[in-house]
């Protein structure tokens, strides 16, 4: 096996988490990324983005098998529990079980800021060593290490981590090789004493966490086909919600480049209202409304605190300012910096955000299953978002692709402004407010006619990316999904065909054809390929849609996850990981294309 400290050379990573904390585990079983105490905190394990000079073991948690030659890795079905099996040349092996505890206790969800690893021998008495090397301040701060009878304490600025372990603490502290004669456990989290024995606690946490996830997945309204892919996507989407506030992050990482050496390195550990809406909508389609209820709490506070203008993204604790900076202490993913923290897009004007707010909240006015259905007071507050959509629907903005140096009247932004007015009209009808229904219906009709006139290009025979423009953009595929046009409309059909000729590489699809701040995009954007799948199905090309969908599924990593981007030439995953947009595409594609359950029962 390669040097374990040089293994992180691809996005063959698995996500574990509990909606309070998360970690990425590489194919060899190393924890290479974990931010604590929140998803957007500094990483305590940062090896995914490299290590400082002279400190190659830093920023990871390793249980290494001597003379390892082969690994296997998979999730326990229907759970967020990961198993990695590592084998040596002599036929001996170990199994690593990784998870973050999540289950109901004392009438509430127990989801501590804690990672648990259980280790057991598979055959023989293999030799292993354990190395736990957290760091602070983006790799620059080595913690002070103190020892107890069955624990180690890592004292970092502003936080102390306690590792409770049934392995010899001296061996762990020194990275000493030792023979494994039985199982041991590692529980890494807050500096708190365990209430029970280490191995007993780890075993109990695993059993209860497994039971929780299996009950959660059992309640999903799955399609007949591609059930395993949908379950994995749904669990991953759920893990991207910071449940304390309800915010949903776009991805768990920062600065994984969209393409090799491109400099397109961004921090996605924040809540974009656009991405969150798509996550909520996908999980709603599976009858998982709990995520929406938690998200609506967060969205309610965004709207209440907005004073009209709403940012495209916020911190997961409702922070309005996430100033972008570059951290120079780490070389970046595969040495491809820069490492960015924060995201300048919080300063942008992206007018589609008002539509995403209304769309994200609309189901709460119609769904009788919810503990708290939205009411007239909620509608009045939501109308303030509609007023912004009406005022801004034909004004220039940065667009959904967050262009930093160019403002236009983007078709996708106007489309979502239309959606805001259209859904407000429908909500008003449910609330028996005919005057408001007429007002919002009239505004939606006006915006619709404006888009049909200004966004259609006779030259390109397609809807284009901006009013009066000529460049093509995959985001117009959302016209059918949000109900702006029937998929049978000849203009939509011709748009799909034009986009395929210009933006597609086989089943893969780029976002747009025009150059942006960094030149022309090199990689395909995974969610755009899924939008095309949806469009193909809607216009009657279902066989082609199924073929493309299967091809996209084949490019998931070994545990069924996708990042933001993909290289059409190599098939390699790029961009932040796991990307909620991409995992949403898996759910939506399966729900759109699956044969009905009546075909099987």
KOLTORKOL-92427 format. One record per residue (C-alpha): residue in one letter; x, y, z. Coordinates in steps of 0.1 Angstrom, whole numbers, padded with zeros to 4 digits, always signed. Each point is the difference from the previous one (the first is absolute). Layout:
REM residues N
AXYZ/...
***
This chain:
REM residues 601
X+0000+0000+0000/X+0011+0036-0007/X+0013+0022+0028/X-0032+0006+0021/X+0009+0037+0003/X-0001+0004-0038/X-0032-0018-0007/X-0024+0029-0003/X+0003+0004-0037/X-0036-0004-0011/X-0035+0006+0013/X-0005-0037+0009/X-0013+0012+0033/X-0029-0010+0023/X-0020+0023+0021/X-0009-0007+0036/X-0020+0023+0022/X-0030+0007+0022/X-0013+0034-0010/X+0022+0017+0026/X+0035-0011-0011/X+0014-0018-0031/X+0032-0016-0013/X+0014-0013-0032/X+0017-0034+0000/X+0023-0010-0029/X+0000-0034-0016/X+0028-0012+0023/X-0019+0009+0032/X+0017+0033+0008/X-0022+0029+0013/X+0014+0028-0022/X-0026+0027+0005/X-0021+0010+0030/X-0010+0035+0012/X-0009+0005+0037/X-0022+0011+0017/X-0020+0009-0032/X+0002-0008-0037/X+0014+0034-0007/X+0026+0001+0029/X+0037-0004-0005/X+0009-0036-0009/X+0015-0021+0028/X+0009-0025-0027/X+0011+0017-0032/X+0021-0025-0019/X-0024+0002-0029/X+0015+0034-0008/X+0036-0011+0007/X+0023+0004+0029/X+0024+0027+0011/X+0037-0005-0010/X+0018-0025+0022/X-0032-0013+0016/X-0013-0028-0024/X-0021-0018+0027/X-0018+0031+0011/X-0037+0005-0004/X-0012-0036-0001/X-0012-0029+0022/X+0016-0033-0011/X-0002-0036+0010/X+0026-0016-0021/X+0005-0037-0007/X+0036-0012-0004/X+0008-0012-0035/X-0035+0008-0012/X-0007-0010-0036/X-0038+0003-0006/X-0030+0019+0013/X-0037-0003-0003/X-0025+0027+0010/X-0038+0003+0002/X-0029+0014+0020/X-0022-0023+0020/X-0032+0000-0021/X-0025+0027+0009/X+0024+0018+0025/X+0027+0025+0002/X+0023-0026+0016/X+0032-0007-0020/X+0021-0031+0000/X+0036-0002-0013/X+0017-0034-0001/X+0038+0000-0004/X+0020-0032-0008/X+0037-0008+0001/X+0022-0022-0021/X-0003-0029+0026/X-0038-0001-0002/X-0005+0018+0033/X-0024+0030+0001/X-0018+0026+0020/X-0034+0016-0002/X-0006+0037+0007/X-0035+0011+0008/X-0006+0038-0002/X-0030+0021+0009/X-0013+0030+0020/X-0026-0009+0026/X-0036+0010-0009/X-0031-0014+0018/X-0028+0011+0023/X+0008+0002+0037/X-0021+0016+0028/X-0025+0012-0025/X+0024+0019-0023/X+0025-0008-0027/X+0034-0009+0014/X+0026+0012-0025/X+0032+0009+0018/X+0030+0016-0016/X+0017-0033+0000/X+0016-0025-0024/X+0001-0037+0009/X+0023-0026-0014/X-0002-0037+0010/X+0029-0022-0011/X+0000-0038+0000/X+0023-0027-0014/X-0014-0021-0028/X+0027-0027-0001/X+0031-0007+0020/X+0018+0025+0023/X+0008+0028-0024/X+0023+0028+0010/X-0015+0035-0001/X+0009+0035+0010/X-0024+0028+0009/X+0009+0036-0008/X-0024+0028+0009/X+0014+0034-0011/X-0025+0028+0002/X+0011+0035-0007/X-0013+0035+0005/X+0001+0032-0021/X+0001-0017-0033/X+0029-0023+0009/X+0022+0026+0017/X-0008-0009+0036/X+0012-0032+0016/X-0021-0008+0030/X+0013-0005+0035/X-0004-0037+0009/X-0009-0012+0035/X-0007-0035+0011/X-0025-0017+0023/X-0004-0037+0009/X-0022-0007-0030/X+0000+0032-0020/X+0021+0026-0017/X-0008+0037-0001/X+0010+0022-0030/X-0001+0036+0012/X-0006+0023-0030/X-0008+0038+0000/X-0036+0003+0011/X-0007-0037+0001/X+0013-0031+0018/X-0006-0034-0016/X-0001-0032+0021/X+0009-0034-0014/X-0015-0027+0021/X+0016-0033-0011/X+0003-0036+0011/X+0033-0003-0019/X+0031+0008+0021/X+0001+0038+0002/X+0038-0001-0001/X+0000-0018-0033/X-0025+0024-0015/X+0019+0030+0013/X+0033-0012-0015/X-0013-0018-0031/X+0015-0033+0012/X-0006-0032-0019/X-0017-0027+0021/X-0017-0034-0006/X-0037+0000+0000/X-0015-0029+0021/X-0035+0014+0003/X-0022+0030-0009/X+0005+0036+0012/X-0018+0032-0003/X+0007+0037-0006/X-0025+0027+0009/X+0012+0035-0009/X-0020+0030+0011/X-0005+0026+0028/X+0021-0001+0031/X-0027-0019+0020/X+0001-0032+0020/X-0019-0029-0015/X-0029-0013+0020/X+0009-0037-0005/X+0028-0022-0011/X+0018+0009-0033/X-0007-0032-0020/X-0035-0004+0014/X-0008+0037-0008/X+0013-0003-0035/X-0019-0032-0006/X-0032+0014+0014/X+0004+0032-0021/X+0005-0021-0031/X-0030-0021+0006/X-0023+0029+0007/X+0013+0021-0029/X-0005-0029-0024/X-0036-0005+0013/X-0007+0038-0004/X+0012+0001-0036/X-0019-0032-0010/X-0032+0014+0014/X+0007+0033-0018/X+0006-0017-0034/X-0030-0024+0006/X-0023+0030-0001/X+0012+0013-0034/X-0024-0003-0029/X+0025-0015-0024/X-0003-0006-0037/X-0001-0036-0012/X+0033+0003-0018/X+0034+0012+0012/X-0010-0003+0036/X+0035-0004+0014/X+0013+0031-0019/X-0030+0021+0013/X+0005-0012+0036/X+0036+0010-0001/X-0008+0033-0015/X-0027+0007+0025/X+0022-0008+0030/X+0027+0022-0014/X-0023+0029-0005/X-0013-0004+0036/X+0036+0000+0013/X+0005+0034-0017/X-0026+0016+0023/X+0014+0017+0031/X-0030-0010+0021/X+0005+0024+0029/X-0010+0029-0023/X-0015-0018-0030/X+0025+0014-0025/X+0011-0022-0028/X+0035+0003-0014/X+0008-0003-0037/X+0029-0024+0007/X+0022-0010+0029/X+0033+0012-0015/X+0018+0031-0011/X+0025+0005-0029/X-0003-0032-0019/X+0006+0015-0035/X-0026-0003-0027/X+0027-0011-0024/X+0037-0008+0004/X+0020+0031+0008/X-0029+0023-0010/X+0000+0022+0030/X-0037-0005+0002/X+0002-0008+0037/X-0029+0010+0022/X-0013-0005+0035/X-0034-0018-0001/X-0005-0005+0037/X-0028+0025+0002/X-0037+0000-0006/X-0010+0012-0035/X-0038+0005-0002/X+0001-0013-0035/X+0017-0032+0008/X-0020-0005+0032/X-0033+0003-0019/X+0010-0028-0024/X+0010-0022+0029/X-0033+0006+0018/X-0019-0007-0032/X+0018-0032-0007/X-0005-0014+0035/X-0037+0011-0001/X-0004-0021-0031/X+0010-0030+0022/X-0025+0010+0027/X+0028+0012+0023/X-0014+0033+0012/X+0019+0002+0033/X+0030+0017-0018/X-0024+0026-0015/X-0015+0007+0034/X+0034+0006+0015/X+0011+0021-0030/X-0031+0021+0002/X+0009+0011+0035/X+0033+0013-0013/X-0016+0015-0031/X-0026+0018+0021/X+0028+0018+0019/X+0018+0009-0033/X-0032+0016-0012/X-0008+0017+0033/X+0035+0015+0002/X+0004+0010-0037/X-0015+0035-0002/X-0009-0008-0035/X+0034-0010-0016/X+0009-0036+0005/X+0035-0013-0006/X+0006-0031-0021/X+0017-0018+0029/X+0004+0003+0038/X+0021-0017+0026/X-0017-0031+0015/X-0006+0021+0032/X-0016+0028-0020/X+0032+0019-0003/X-0004+0027-0027/X+0037+0005-0005/X+0023-0028-0012/X+0029+0021-0013/X+0022-0019-0025/X+0037-0004+0007/X+0028-0022-0011/X+0018-0023+0025/X+0036-0005-0011/X+0010-0026+0026/X-0014-0030-0021/X+0010-0007-0036/X-0036-0010-0010/X-0015-0032-0014/X+0028-0019-0019/X+0020+0032+0004/X-0025+0020-0020/X-0006+0031+0021/X-0012+0025+0009/X-0018-0011+0032/X-0029+0024+0004/X-0020+0006+0031/X-0032+0020-0002/X-0018+0009-0032/X-0002+0033-0017/X-0034-0009-0014/X-0017+0011+0032/X+0005+0036-0014/X-0017-0008-0033/X-0034+0009-0013/X-0015-0032-0013/X-0037+0006-0007/X-0010-0037-0003/X+0003-0002+0038/X-0035+0014+0005/X-0015-0027-0021/X+0020-0026+0018/X-0013+0013+0033/X-0036-0002-0011/X+0004-0034-0016/X+0017-0013+0031/X-0028+0011+0022/X-0030-0006-0022/X-0007-0036+0010/X-0005+0010+0036/X-0033+0017-0011/X-0013-0031-0017/X+0013-0030+0020/X-0024-0013+0026/X+0027-0023+0016/X+0020+0028+0015/X+0000+0007+0037/X-0003+0037-0008/X-0016+0010-0033/X+0008+0035-0013/X-0027+0026+0005/X-0011+0034-0011/X+0027+0017+0021/X+0027-0021-0017/X-0016+0009-0034/X+0003+0037+0008/X+0037-0003+0008/X+0005-0021-0032/X-0017+0026-0020/X+0029+0024+0008/X+0022-0025-0019/X-0024+0001-0029/X+0001+0038+0000/X+0038-0002-0004/X-0004-0026-0028/X-0025+0023-0018/X+0022+0031+0004/X+0032-0018-0011/X-0012-0025-0027/X+0015+0020-0029/X+0030+0015+0018/X+0036-0011-0005/X+0016-0024+0026/X+0029-0024+0004/X-0022-0030-0010/X-0002-0034+0015/X+0036-0008-0011/X+0012+0029+0021/X+0020+0018-0026/X+0023+0024+0018/X+0008+0026-0027/X-0031+0001-0022/X-0037+0009+0006/X-0028-0008-0024/X-0038-0006+0002/X+0004-0037+0003/X-0028-0022-0013/X+0003-0024+0029/X-0004+0029+0025/X-0031+0014-0018/X-0014-0036-0001/X+0002-0004+0038/X-0015+0035+0004/X-0029-0013-0021/X-0002-0031+0022/X-0002+0022+0032/X-0030+0018-0014/X-0017-0031-0014/X+0003-0019+0033/X-0012+0030+0020/X-0031+0000-0021/X-0006-0037+0007/X+0005+0006+0037/X-0024+0029+0000/X-0026-0023-0015/X+0005-0026+0028/X-0004+0028+0026/X-0031+0013-0018/X+0014+0034-0007/X-0013+0007-0036/X+0013+0036-0002/X+0036-0012+0008/X-0004-0029-0024/X-0009+0023-0028/X+0029+0023+0007/X+0026-0027+0000/X-0015-0018-0029/X+0001+0032-0020/X+0036+0006+0009/X+0010-0035-0009/X-0017+0004-0034/X+0019+0032-0006/X+0034-0016+0008/X-0008-0030-0021/X-0007+0021-0030/X+0032+0020+0006/X+0021-0032+0001/X-0017-0014-0031/X+0008+0031-0019/X+0035+0010+0013/X+0016-0034+0006/X-0009-0017-0032/X+0027+0002-0028/X-0012-0005-0036/X+0036-0004-0010/X+0007-0028+0025/X-0035-0014-0001/X+0002-0003+0038/X-0006+0018+0032/X+0034+0016+0008/X+0017+0009+0033/X-0009+0037+0001/X-0025+0024-0014/X+0010+0011-0035/X+0030-0023+0001/X+0011-0029-0022/X+0020-0023+0023/X-0014-0033+0011/X-0003-0010+0037/X-0012-0033+0015/X-0020+0017+0027/X-0029+0007-0024/X-0008-0037+0002/X-0017+0008+0032/X-0028+0016-0019/X-0019-0033-0002/X+0009-0012+0035/X-0015+0031+0017/X-0030+0000-0023/X+0008+0032-0021/X-0007-0018-0033/X-0014-0034-0008/X+0028-0023-0012/X-0019-0005-0032/X+0004+0036-0010/X+0020+0001-0032/X+0022+0028+0013/X+0010-0022+0030/X+0007-0030-0022/X+0022+0021-0023/X+0018+0014+0030/X+0009-0035+0012/X+0013-0009-0034/X+0021+0031-0003/X+0015-0005+0035/X+0009-0036-0009/X+0018+0011-0032/X+0020+0027+0019/X+0005-0011+0036/X-0001-0038+0000/X+0029-0025+0000/X-0019-0032-0002/X-0022-0002+0032/X+0019+0028+0016/X-0008+0037-0002/X+0018+0033+0006/X-0018+0029+0016/X+0004+0026-0027/X+0020+0007-0032/X+0011+0036+0007/X+0034+0007+0016/X-0002+0011+0037/X+0025+0015+0024/X+0023-0030-0004/X-0005-0007-0037/X-0021-0029-0014/X-0011-0027+0024/X+0020-0032-0005/X-0021-0025+0019/X-0036-0011-0001/X-0024+0012+0027/X-0017-0030+0014/X-0034+0015+0008/X-0003+0014-0035/X+0003-0035-0013/X-0028-0010+0023/X-0021+0029-0011/X+0004-0013-0036/X-0011-0034+0011/X-0032+0015+0015/X-0006+0021-0032/X+0005-0031-0023/X-0026-0019+0021/X-0024+0028-0001/X+0002+0005-0038/X-0006-0037-0006/X+0036-0012-0006/X-0001-0024+0030/X+0023-0027-0014/X+0027+0026-0006/X-0007+0014+0035/X+0004-0034+0016/X+0032-0006-0019/X+0015+0033+0011/X-0011-0005+0036/X+0016-0034+0002/X+0032+0015-0014/X+0000+0027+0027/X-0006-0026+0027/X+0030-0020-0013/X+0022+0030+0008/X-0008+0002+0037/X+0029-0010+0022/X+0003-0034+0016/X-0025+0008+0028/X-0026+0017-0023/X+0009+0037+0005/X+0006+0028-0025/X+0019+0033+0001/X-0009+0032-0018/X+0018-0006-0033/X+0013-0028-0022/X+0026-0003-0027/X-0017-0013-0032/X+0034-0013-0013/X+0012-0018+0031/X-0032-0005+0020/X+0018+0014+0031/X-0021+0019+0026/X+0009+0036+0007/X-0014+0028+0021/X-0013+0001+0035/X-0012-0032+0016/X-0026-0015+0004/X-0020+0026-0019/X-0036+0003+0010/X-0010+0011-0035/X+0014-0032-0015/X-0016-0023+0026/X-0033+0018-0006/X+0004-0010-0037/X+0001-0036+0009/X-0032+0002+0020/X-0019+0020-0027/X+0012-0021-0029/X-0011-0033+0017/X-0033+0014+0010/X-0006+0013-0036/X+0011-0031-0018/X-0008-0030+0022/X-0027-0025-0010/X-0030+0002+0023/X-0004-0023+0029/X-0030-0015-0017/X+0024-0016-0025/X+0014-0022+0028/X-0029-0007+0024/
***
